Amino acid sequence: MFFDSIRFDPIPFDSIQFNIYKIMTLANYRRAAVLLFLAESSLTLPLHVSAFVSPTSSSITTTTTAVATASTTGTGPATTSSSRSALGASFFESLFEDENEKLFERFDADRSGAIDKEEFKDVVRKINGDSRRREILSVATATFGGIWVASASQTFQFGQKKLRDKYLEPLAERAMFEQFPTAVLSGDCDAAVWKTLRARGFTPANTLLGHSVCSDEINNRKEQLVPLMVDRWGEGFALGGLGGLPFAGKSGFGAYLHHVPDDGKLLVVFAPHVGVDGEGRIGGLQRDGQAKVSSACGAAIGAYKALQSKKSTPQDPLTILDNVQKEDYQTKFDPQLEQIVNLLAPRLKGIEDASDSIAFVTYQMQGIIRELITACITQTPDLFENASEVAVVGGIIINRRKGGDFFQPLSFETRKRVPEGGSTNVQLDDPIDLFEETFGPKPNLLPVMGSAAALERIGVSCPLGTLGRAQQSN
């Protein structure tokens, strides 16, 4: 039954008349019809409203005569004063008469002056049709709204790429691609990794992301690589500290491993970061809200300056070192920076042959992180008791004030569970290389690093055809 399916809030009996006018005027036919049905012959209605219902036996009966009788005998609703009722009825009649007449004429198809059952069925059909349309519109609005919110990031990234030439810094752009020749926008890197791993069965439901990047707030800006990947994969376990080194250590990596879904997969992203300022200086960055250019990465450049002060490396005339704060290179009571200094020191041989000393330092920082992450993976005996596959993406995050942040990919490998005698074992010798499938040919970094030995320290080999020249230069 139509009325059995209707839900309505209780309405004080003496306010039914007002609600009929108000609801009908708002075109809420269903509720108005219910009120009229409930009212029957028990309240006073103006003639043009009471005429909405036929007085015949084949319709719902409501008459002003019956109401008047009910009121005088005390069986109807009590009123505070007859004058106020008359004034209220007159007010409502003048206010809503036009709308009510239009509504009545719309459904009084036979122009009999009353709505019979057949005509009332038309009212019900109209009510149900309007209700369905409202439901469809609500669902469509929610759906398109959800799509808009979900695609806002993609929309931003699309505009970022298409409009870059309108606002980028030419000197910074040129310097970046000289030192990081195959760098890609953070959004493009995220999409490329997703495409490759999705084909291998990685999903947000079965994969836990871990990231080892510097704790600098610049790496957590919207549309930066780590926030994009956390948004895509659902969660992210922070392994990194200053400089991007995995200071969470093996115990932290173990905790990360034990949080993976049952028989799930691990995705580890690691990277140092470096800024490029508007003048094209590697290691500089003008941060939001600051007029002065600061250093990025402060920890890596600070460690390099600390080694400079100890005469551990050739004197570097770079002016960007002047932006390093004293606390960025003093290692007293600073175990993370002290560790960076100790690990970086033996890797700076040949820095004088590099095209840019800060770029050289940044690449060496990537090499340090790569070795530490690899040690965490290969020296965790229960790795594949918990996970079925581990994918590792390595590179360098490049911070820019304008034009979007970039990522220079340097490695992308995966290791899978290998059954051996009914148990599991870590496959060490031949990880699957996914780099070229994802990012294309590997970059030629020999002009940047200056020697094959420097390249070897960061885990990157010389491209074919350049090895002979590199050996001659050494």
C-alpha positions in Angstrom: 0.0 0.0 0.0 1.1 3.5 -0.8 0.5 4.9 2.7 2.0 1.9 4.4 5.4 2.8 2.9 5.4 6.4 3.9 7.5 7.6 6.8 6.8 10.9 8.4 7.5 12.8 11.6 4.7 13.2 14.2 3.1 16.6 13.7 1.1 18.4 16.5 -2.6 18.0 15.7 -3.3 21.7 15.7 -0.4 22.4 13.2 -1.6 19.9 10.5 -3.5 22.7 8.7 -0.4 24.9 8.4 1.8 22.0 7.3 -0.7 21.1 4.6 -0.4 24.5 3.1 3.4 24.7 3.6 4.1 21.2 2.2 1.8 21.5 -0.8 3.4 24.9 -1.7 6.8 23.2 -1.6 5.5 20.6 -4.0 6.0 17.8 -1.5 2.8 16.1 -2.7 3.4 12.8 -0.9 3.5 14.4 2.5 0.6 16.7 1.8 -1.5 13.8 0.7 -0.7 11.9 3.9 -1.8 14.9 6.0 -5.0 15.2 4.0 -5.7 11.5 4.5 -5.0 11.7 8.2 -7.0 14.9 8.6 -10.1 13.4 7.0 -13.1 15.3 8.5 -11.4 16.4 11.7 -10.0 19.9 11.1 -11.0 23.1 9.4 -9.8 23.5 5.9 -10.4 26.4 3.5 -12.8 25.5 0.7 -10.3 25.3 -2.1 -8.2 22.9 0.0 -11.1 20.7 1.2 -12.3 20.6 -2.3 -9.1 18.8 -3.2 -10.7 15.6 -1.9 -14.0 14.3 -3.4 -16.9 14.0 -1.0 -18.1 10.9 -2.8 -17.8 7.4 -1.4 -15.1 6.6 -3.9 -12.7 9.1 -2.5 -11.2 10.2 0.8 -13.8 12.2 2.7 -13.1 15.6 4.2 -15.7 18.4 4.5 -15.8 21.7 6.2 -19.3 20.9 7.6 -18.1 17.8 9.4 -15.1 19.8 10.7 -17.4 22.5 12.0 -19.5 20.0 13.8 -16.5 18.3 15.3 -15.2 21.6 16.6 -18.5 22.7 18.2 -19.1 19.3 19.9 -15.6 19.2 21.3 -14.6 16.0 19.4 -12.2 17.8 17.2 -9.0 19.7 18.0 -9.2 22.5 20.5 -8.6 26.1 19.4 -7.5 29.0 21.4 -9.8 31.5 19.8 -12.2 31.5 16.8 -10.9 34.9 15.7 -7.3 33.7 15.5 -8.4 30.6 13.4 -10.3 32.8 11.0 -7.4 35.2 10.7 -5.0 32.3 10.1 -7.2 30.7 7.5 -7.6 34.1 5.7 -3.8 34.6 5.8 -3.1 31.1 4.4 -5.8 31.4 1.8 -4.3 34.7 0.4 -0.8 33.5 0.6 -1.1 30.0 -1.0 -4.3 30.3 -3.1 -2.6 30.7 -6.4 -0.2 27.8 -5.9 -3.0 25.5 -4.6 -5.3 26.3 -7.5 -2.6 25.5 -10.0 -1.9 22.2 -8.2 -5.5 21.3 -8.1 -6.1 22.1 -11.8 -3.1 20.0 -12.8 -4.6 16.8 -11.4 -8.4 17.5 -11.8 -8.3 16.0 -15.3 -12.1 15.9 -15.7 -12.6 19.4 -14.4 -15.2 18.0 -11.9 -14.1 20.2 -9.1 -12.9 17.2 -7.1 -10.1 14.7 -7.1 -11.4 11.2 -7.4 -9.5 7.9 -6.9 -8.3 7.7 -10.5 -7.0 11.2 -10.4 -5.5 10.6 -7.0 -3.5 7.7 -8.6 -2.0 10.3 -11.0 -0.9 12.2 -7.9 0.7 9.1 -6.5 2.5 8.3 -9.7 3.8 11.9 -9.9 5.0 11.6 -6.3 6.8 8.4 -7.0 8.3 9.7 -10.2 9.6 12.8 -8.5 11.0 10.7 -5.7 12.9 8.4 -8.1 14.2 11.4 -10.0 15.5 13.0 -6.8 17.2 9.7 -5.8 18.8 9.4 -9.2 20.0 12.9 -9.1 21.4 12.4 -5.5 23.3 9.3 -6.6 24.6 11.0 -9.7 25.7 14.0 -7.8 27.5 11.9 -5.2 29.1 9.8 -7.9 30.3 12.7 -10.0 31.5 14.5 -6.8 33.5 11.4 -5.8 35.0 11.1 -9.3 35.9 14.8 -9.1 37.6 14.5 -5.7 39.4 11.3 -6.8 40.6 12.9 -10.0 41.6 16.2 -8.5 45.2 15.0 -8.1 45.3 13.8 -11.8 43.8 17.1 -12.9 46.5 19.0 -11.0 49.2 16.8 -12.5 47.8 17.2 -16.0 47.7 21.0 -15.7 51.2 20.9 -14.1 52.7 19.3 -17.2 50.7 21.2 -19.8 51.4 24.7 -18.2 54.9 24.2 -17.0 56.4 26.3 -19.7 54.3 29.3 -18.5 55.8 29.5 -15.1 59.0 27.4 -14.8 62.4 28.9 -14.0 64.7 28.4 -17.1 68.0 28.4 -15.3 66.7 25.8 -12.8 65.2 23.7 -15.5 68.5 23.6 -17.5 70.6 22.9 -14.4 68.3 20.1 -13.3 68.4 18.2 -16.6 72.2 18.7 -16.9 72.8 16.9 -13.5 69.7 14.6 -13.5 69.2 13.9 -17.2 66.2 11.5 -17.1 64.3 13.1 -14.2 60.5 12.8 -14.3 57.7 14.6 -12.5 56.7 13.0 -9.3 53.3 12.2 -10.6 54.7 10.5 -13.7 57.0 8.4 -11.5 54.2 7.3 -9.3 52.1 6.3 -12.3 54.9 4.4 -13.9 55.7 2.4 -10.8 52.0 1.6 -10.3 51.6 0.4 -13.9 54.5 -2.0 -13.6 53.6 -3.4 -10.2 49.9 -3.7 -10.9 50.8 -6.1 -13.7 52.8 -8.2 -11.1 49.8 -8.5 -8.8 50.6 -5.6 -6.4 47.5 -3.9 -5.1 46.7 -1.5 -2.3 45.0 -4.4 -0.5 48.0 -6.7 -0.5 50.9 -4.2 -0.5 52.5 -2.2 2.3 54.6 0.8 1.2 57.8 1.8 3.1 59.7 4.9 2.3 63.2 6.0 3.3 63.4 9.7 2.4 64.7 12.7 4.4 62.4 14.0 7.1 62.5 17.5 5.6 59.0 18.9 5.3 59.6 19.8 1.7 59.3 16.1 0.8 55.8 16.0 2.3 54.2 18.7 0.1 51.1 17.8 -1.8 52.0 16.3 -5.2 55.4 15.2 -3.9 56.4 11.6 -4.6 55.9 10.1 -1.1 52.4 11.7 -0.5 51.3 10.6 -3.9 52.4 7.0 -3.3 50.9 6.9 0.2 47.7 8.1 -1.3 47.8 5.5 -4.0 48.9 2.5 -1.9 46.9 3.5 1.2 49.5 3.6 4.0 53.2 4.3 4.3 55.8 3.1 6.9 58.5 5.8 7.5 62.0 4.2 7.5 64.1 7.3 6.8 65.6 10.0 8.9 68.0 12.9 8.0 69.4 12.7 4.5 67.0 9.8 3.7 69.1 7.2 5.4 67.0 4.4 6.9 67.8 5.3 10.5 64.8 3.0 11.6 67.5 0.3 11.2 67.0 -3.4 11.0 64.6 -3.3 13.9 62.5 -0.7 12.2 62.6 -2.7 8.9 61.5 -5.8 10.9 58.5 -3.9 12.3 57.6 -2.8 8.8 57.9 -6.4 7.5 55.7 -7.7 10.3 52.9 -5.2 9.3 52.6 -6.6 5.8 49.2 -8.3 4.9 49.4 -12.1 5.1 51.3 -13.4 2.1 51.4 -9.8 0.9 54.0 -7.7 -0.8 56.4 -4.9 0.2 57.2 -1.8 -1.8 60.2 0.2 -0.6 61.0 3.6 -2.1 64.3 5.3 -1.1 65.8 8.6 -2.1 68.0 11.5 -0.9 66.7 14.9 -2.0 68.3 18.0 -3.4 67.0 21.5 -4.3 67.5 23.6 -7.4 67.0 27.3 -6.9 65.9 29.9 -9.5 69.5 30.7 -10.4 70.1 27.0 -11.3 72.3 26.3 -8.2 72.2 22.7 -7.2 71.5 22.4 -3.4 69.7 25.7 -3.0 66.0 26.1 -2.5 63.8 29.1 -1.7 61.1 27.7 0.6 57.6 29.1 0.9 57.4 32.0 3.2 61.2 32.7 3.1 63.0 35.4 1.1 66.4 33.8 1.6 67.6 30.7 -0.2 68.3 27.8 2.1 70.1 24.5 1.5 68.4 21.2 0.5 69.3 18.6 1.6 70.6 20.5 4.6 71.9 17.2 6.2 73.9 16.1 3.1 75.3 19.5 2.4 76.0 20.0 6.1 77.9 16.7 6.2 79.9 17.8 3.1 80.7 21.1 4.7 81.8 19.4 8.0 84.2 17.3 5.9 85.4 20.5 4.2 86.1 22.0 7.6 88.1 18.9 8.6 90.1 19.3 5.3 88.9 15.8 4.4 88.1 16.9 0.8 89.5 19.5 -1.6 88.4 23.0 -0.8 85.1 23.7 -2.6 84.4 27.3 -3.7 80.6 26.8 -4.0 78.6 29.7 -2.7 75.7 27.4 -1.8 77.7 26.2 1.1 77.4 29.7 2.6 73.7 28.9 3.2 74.4 26.0 5.5 73.6 26.8 9.1 76.1 26.0 11.8 73.9 23.4 13.4 73.8 21.6 10.0 77.4 20.5 10.1 78.3 20.3 13.8 78.1 16.7 14.8 78.3 17.0 18.6 75.2 15.3 20.2 73.9 14.7 16.7 74.2 11.0 16.0 72.3 11.0 12.6 74.5 13.8 11.1 77.6 12.2 12.6 76.7 8.9 10.9 76.1 10.7 7.6 79.6 12.3 7.8 81.3 9.0 8.6 79.5 7.2 5.7 80.0 10.0 3.2 83.7 10.6 3.8 85.2 7.6 2.0 82.9 8.2 -1.0 84.1 11.7 -2.0 87.2 10.6 -3.9 87.0 12.1 -7.4 84.5 14.8 -6.5 86.8 17.4 -8.1 86.2 15.7 -11.5 82.4 15.9 -11.2 80.4 18.5 -13.1 78.8 19.7 -9.8 80.0 18.9 -6.3 76.6 19.0 -4.6 75.1 16.7 -7.4 78.0 14.4 -6.8 77.3 14.4 -3.0 73.6 13.7 -3.6 74.4 10.7 -5.9 76.7 9.3 -3.3 74.0 9.7 -0.6 71.8 7.6 -2.9 74.5 5.0 -3.0 74.7 4.9 0.8 70.9 4.5 1.2 70.8 1.8 -1.4 73.5 -0.3 0.4 71.7 0.1 3.8 68.3 -0.8 2.3 69.8 -3.8 0.5 71.4 -4.9 3.8 68.0 -4.7 5.6 66.4 -6.9 3.0 69.1 -9.5 2.6 69.9 -9.8 6.3 66.3 -10.3 7.4 66.0 -14.1 7.7 62.2 -14.2 8.0 61.6 -11.9 5.1 59.8 -14.3 2.9 58.0 -16.0 5.8 55.9 -12.8 5.9 56.1 -11.4 2.3 55.9 -13.1 -1.1 57.7 -10.3 -3.0 59.7 -7.1 -2.3 60.0 -4.3 -4.9 62.5 -1.5 -4.3 62.6 1.8 -6.2 65.6 4.0 -5.7 66.5 7.5 -7.0 66.8 11.2 -6.1 64.0 13.6 -5.2 64.6 17.0 -6.8 62.8 19.9 -5.0 61.8 22.9 -7.1 60.1 26.1 -6.1 58.3 26.3 -9.4 57.6 23.7 -12.1 56.9 20.8 -9.8 59.2 18.4 -8.0 61.0 15.7 -9.9 62.4 12.2 -9.3 65.6 10.9 -10.9 65.1 7.1 -11.1 68.3 5.1 -10.6 67.1 1.6 -9.7 63.9 -0.6 -9.7 64.2 -4.2 -8.7 62.1 -6.9 -7.2 62.8 -10.1 -5.3 60.4 -12.9 -5.0 60.0 -15.8 -2.7 62.0 -18.8 -3.9 61.0 -22.3 -2.6 63.9 -24.4 -1.6 63.5 -27.8 0.0 60.1 -27.0 1.3 61.2 -23.8 3.0 61.7 -20.2 1.8 64.9 -18.4 1.0 65.9 -14.9 -0.1 67.0 -14.7 -3.7 70.2 -12.6 -3.6 72.1 -13.1 -6.8 69.5 -12.3 -9.5 66.9 -9.8 -8.5 64.5 -9.0 -11.3 65.4 -5.6 -12.9 62.2 -3.6 -13.7 64.0 -0.3 -14.5 63.8 -0.2 -18.3 60.3 -1.7 -18.4 59.2 1.2 -16.2 61.4 4.2 -17.0 63.2 3.4 -20.2 66.9 3.4 -20.8 69.2 4.0 -17.9 70.8 7.5 -17.7 74.4 8.1 -18.8 75.8 9.7 -15.6 79.5 9.6 -16.5 79.6 13.3 -17.5 78.0 14.1 -14.1 80.1 11.9 -11.9 83.4 12.2 -13.8 84.6 8.6 -13.4 83.5 5.0 -13.6 84.8 4.5 -10.0 82.4 7.2 -8.7 79.5 5.6 -10.6 80.4 2.2 -9.2 80.1 3.5 -5.7 76.5 4.5 -6.3 75.6 1.2 -7.8 75.3 2.5 -11.4 77.3 1.1 -14.3 78.6 3.0 -17.3 76.5 2.7 -20.4 77.9 0.6 -23.2 80.3 2.6 -25.4 81.4 4.9 -22.6 83.3 2.4 -20.4 86.5 2.7 -22.5 86.5 6.4 -22.3 85.9 6.3 -18.5 88.8 3.9 -18.0 91.1 6.1 -20.0 90.0 9.1 -17.9 90.9 7.2 -14.8 
